Each structure stands twice: as structure tokens, then as C-alpha cells.
Amino acid sequence: MNLLNQMPSLIAFVRSVEAGSFSAAARIAGMTPSAVSKGIGRLEGELGAKLFRRSTRHLSLTPDGQAFFERVAPLLRGIDDSADAVRAGGDARGVLRISMPGEIGRLLLEPITRTFLARHEGLELDMSLSDRHVEVIREGYDVVYRVGVASDSELKSRTLAQLDMVLVASPVLLARHGVSTLDELREIPFVRYLLYGRALPITFNDGTSIQPRGRIGLDTGAGLRAAALNGMGVAHLMKCTVQDDLDKGDLVEVMPHRGLPPLPLRAMHAFGNLTPARVRLLTEFIADEIQRIVAP
């Protein structure tokens, strides 16, 4: 079996998955829907496996199709991006799909839209602002920006900044609950940060940890900040995302004498060393902006 001879069919397959239908894939690839369908049929015959479940209204991948897409899609994207990666002075062009935490996005959206996109008029940017760890390859993201421990060893990773963490609460809450010792902190209500449905513990620089307890658990930094502002509990947050609230006195740092480990902000992608210009240029821009934001 030589799949290189099936390149049009491979393109039709990947475009169909990304677009969600044969007709949309045909428009993107400059083919007819019939040609796309026949190409995928030939590919299925060559592989001896069904790639799609078809119905009149819905197109979905079979398990074999999903596994095949996760291997083939990055290779085709690599071919698309290879010239861009090695061209001297390459500009950011095409469509760039990214994901980053919502609160980091809140800080970066203005400079990205006002400055970066103005510099690169040939770029179209699709952004997902979510704390969820997306599946980079399966969901078709070019680059993701994540805070915390890197869990996907298959991705190329670059640390852009170390972000200071703080415990914060509203002045109203702290007026009701005095907090000067670790034992008192364990008794005060928290706004619990949920990851995969479980509340994460909070660990200090000295290795001491506490399990936060409180009436509300949330899975986004934006939710934690809002709940803390409303007096629902102490929140464990990136300091840069609440610096304005601290400066205005709407939030107060809790037990600042007990240091918290910083968390890295990383850029992660699946292009290996052939990083497309659009990924490289945006990542360099974000690295500069985040350093400006967190600088004392």
C-alpha cells in the first residue's frame, strides 16, 4: 500500500473532517462533492476500513477514522506549512487556530487585535478562550497557550513566562473571617478551582498544602475572580489577572507572607522544529506582551 499515490483522497478526507461535510470540504479543496465522496471511497478501499459513519444529516468518524485522522492531519498541515516555516522573513498568513485560558485572553485580546493583527493583514485568527485543555491534534489547533504543568509530551513546548500566584478575597469576606495562620486559612470558605471535576489542592513554597472547601466550585479563572469579588470565598489566581482588583482594593491578598510557587505559561504545538511563521510570530508577540504585563 502506497498512500502517497492517494494524496487527493487524503486531502479530501482531512478537509471533510475539518469542515464537517463533503460539500463544505469540496468548496475548500476546490473539488466537487462527488469527487470528494469517491476519493474517500477509494481511500477506504485501500485501507480496508470504514472511515466515516454516513447519514443524510450527519457525518462522523468511526474509531478507525479518528485514529487515521490524528496521524494524517498533522502530516498534511506540515506539508502546507513547510514553505512558510523555512521562507526567510516569512509573514503570518492563512488561518491560525489557537486556544488559551480565558483570563489570559482577557489580558491579551486588546494588544492582539489592535497591534498584532494590524501588522499581519494576511492572517485570520480563530481563538478559543477556555481553561479546558483542548486536544491539539484531534481538534485541529495550531498552537495552544497553557498555564501550569505540561501534560502532553508529544507537543513542542516553550515557556513564555513564570506567572506569580496569589490568594485573594474580598474585604467583606476578610472582615468576617480573620486569617493570620494556616489553621485559620483551612477554616475559611474558598472558591474551589475544578479541573476535570475535582477541586485542586493549594500548595505553598514550603511544601505545605491545603484542600480548599467552599460552597462553590468553578472551572475557569474568570469564574473564580467573579465569585471572589462577590465575597464567596478565597480564590487561588494568577496575580496578573487580578492586579487591577488589588490596586483598587476590590480584592485583598490573603497571607502574602506564605509564598506560592509560580506557574509557567507555555506555548505548545505539534509542528516539531518546522514551526510555521504564523505560530512563531504570534508566540513571540505574546511572550513580549505577557512579560510587559507581569513586569513589576
HUBELWO-V228439 format. One record per pair of residues at least 12 apart in sequence whose C-alpha atoms are under 7 Angstrom apart, sorted by the first residue. I is the first residue (numbers start at 0). J is the second residue. D is the distance in whole Angstrom. If there is no record, write none. Layout:
[[I | J | D] [I | J | D]]
This chain:
[[8 | 38 | 4] [8 | 39 | 6] [8 | 42 | 6] [11 | 24 | 7] [11 | 35 | 5] [11 | 38 | 7] [11 | 39 | 7] [12 | 39 | 6] [13 | 68 | 7] [13 | 72 | 6] [19 | 58 | 7] [20 | 58 | 6] [21 | 35 | 6] [21 | 36 | 7] [48 | 63 | 7] [49 | 61 | 7] [49 | 64 | 7] [50 | 63 | 6] [50 | 64 | 4] [51 | 64 | 6] [69 | 136 | 6] [69 | 137 | 6] [73 | 136 | 7] [77 | 270 | 7] [80 | 275 | 6] [81 | 273 | 7] [83 | 275 | 6] [83 | 276 | 6] [84 | 273 | 6] [84 | 274 | 6] [84 | 275 | 4] [84 | 276 | 6] [89 | 276 | 6] [90 | 276 | 6] [90 | 277 | 7] [91 | 119 | 6] [91 | 121 | 7] [91 | 122 | 6] [91 | 276 | 5] [91 | 277 | 4] [91 | 280 | 7] [92 | 121 | 5] [92 | 122 | 4] [92 | 277 | 6] [93 | 121 | 6] [93 | 122 | 5] [93 | 123 | 6] [94 | 122 | 6] [94 | 123 | 5] [94 | 124 | 6] [95 | 123 | 6] [95 | 124 | 5] [95 | 125 | 6] [95 | 141 | 6] [95 | 277 | 7] [96 | 124 | 6] [96 | 125 | 5] [96 | 126 | 6] [96 | 140 | 5] [96 | 141 | 5] [96 | 142 | 7] [97 | 125 | 6] [97 | 126 | 5] [97 | 127 | 6] [97 | 140 | 6] [97 | 141 | 6] [97 | 142 | 5] [97 | 143 | 5] [98 | 126 | 6] [98 | 127 | 5] [98 | 128 | 6] [98 | 129 | 7] [98 | 142 | 7] [98 | 143 | 5] [98 | 144 | 6] [99 | 127 | 6] [99 | 128 | 5] [99 | 129 | 6] [99 | 130 | 7] [99 | 143 | 6] [99 | 144 | 5] [99 | 145 | 6] [100 | 128 | 5] [100 | 129 | 5] [100 | 130 | 4] [100 | 145 | 7] [101 | 128 | 4] [101 | 129 | 5] [101 | 130 | 6] [101 | 221 | 7] [102 | 220 | 6] [102 | 221 | 6] [102 | 240 | 6] [104 | 128 | 6] [130 | 219 | 6] [141 | 268 | 6] [142 | 266 | 7] [142 | 267 | 6] [142 | 268 | 5] [142 | 278 | 7] [143 | 266 | 6] [143 | 267 | 5] [143 | 268 | 7] [144 | 264 | 7] [144 | 265 | 5] [144 | 266 | 5] [144 | 267 | 6] [145 | 264 | 6] [145 | 265 | 5] [145 | 266 | 7] [146 | 262 | 6] [146 | 263 | 6] [146 | 264 | 4] [146 | 265 | 6] [147 | 262 | 5] [147 | 263 | 5] [147 | 264 | 7] [154 | 267 | 6] [154 | 268 | 5] [154 | 269 | 5] [155 | 267 | 5] [155 | 268 | 5] [155 | 269 | 6] [155 | 271 | 6] [156 | 265 | 6] [156 | 266 | 6] [156 | 267 | 5] [156 | 268 | 7] [157 | 265 | 5] [157 | 266 | 5] [157 | 267 | 7] [158 | 263 | 6] [158 | 264 | 6] [158 | 265 | 4] [158 | 266 | 6] [159 | 264 | 6] [159 | 265 | 6] [159 | 266 | 7] [159 | 286 | 5] [160 | 263 | 6] [160 | 264 | 5] [160 | 290 | 7] [161 | 261 | 6] [161 | 262 | 6] [161 | 263 | 4] [161 | 264 | 6] [162 | 237 | 6] [162 | 261 | 5] [162 | 262 | 5] [162 | 263 | 6] [162 | 264 | 7] [163 | 237 | 6] [163 | 238 | 6] [163 | 261 | 5] [163 | 262 | 7] [164 | 235 | 7] [164 | 236 | 6] [164 | 237 | 5] [164 | 238 | 5] [164 | 259 | 6] [164 | 260 | 7] [164 | 261 | 6] [165 | 235 | 6] [165 | 236 | 6] [165 | 237 | 6] [165 | 238 | 6] [165 | 252 | 7] [165 | 259 | 7] [166 | 233 | 6] [166 | 234 | 6] [166 | 235 | 5] [166 | 236 | 6] [166 | 252 | 6] [166 | 253 | 5] [167 | 233 | 5] [167 | 234 | 5] [167 | 235 | 7] [167 | 250 | 6] [167 | 251 | 5] [167 | 252 | 5] [167 | 253 | 5] [168 | 227 | 5] [168 | 228 | 7] [168 | 230 | 7] [168 | 232 | 6] [168 | 233 | 5] [168 | 234 | 6] [168 | 250 | 5] [168 | 251 | 5] [168 | 252 | 7] [168 | 253 | 7] [169 | 227 | 6] [169 | 228 | 6] [169 | 230 | 5] [169 | 249 | 6] [169 | 250 | 5] [169 | 251 | 6] [170 | 250 | 6] [170 | 251 | 6] [171 | 230 | 6] [172 | 230 | 5] [179 | 254 | 7] [185 | 209 | 7] [188 | 212 | 6] [188 | 213 | 5] [188 | 232 | 5] [188 | 233 | 6] [189 | 211 | 6] [189 | 212 | 5] [189 | 213 | 5] [189 | 232 | 4] [189 | 233 | 4] [189 | 234 | 6] [190 | 213 | 6] [190 | 215 | 6] [190 | 216 | 6] [190 | 223 | 6] [190 | 226 | 7] [190 | 227 | 7] [190 | 231 | 7] [190 | 232 | 5] [190 | 233 | 6] [190 | 234 | 5] [191 | 211 | 6] [191 | 212 | 7] [191 | 213 | 7] [191 | 215 | 6] [191 | 216 | 4] [191 | 217 | 6] [192 | 216 | 6] [192 | 217 | 5] [192 | 218 | 6] [193 | 216 | 6] [193 | 217 | 6] [193 | 218 | 5] [194 | 218 | 6] [202 | 259 | 7] [203 | 257 | 7] [203 | 258 | 6] [203 | 259 | 5] [203 | 260 | 6] [204 | 258 | 5] [204 | 259 | 5] [204 | 260 | 6] [220 | 236 | 7] [228 | 249 | 7] [228 | 250 | 7] [239 | 292 | 7] [239 | 293 | 6] [266 | 282 | 7]]
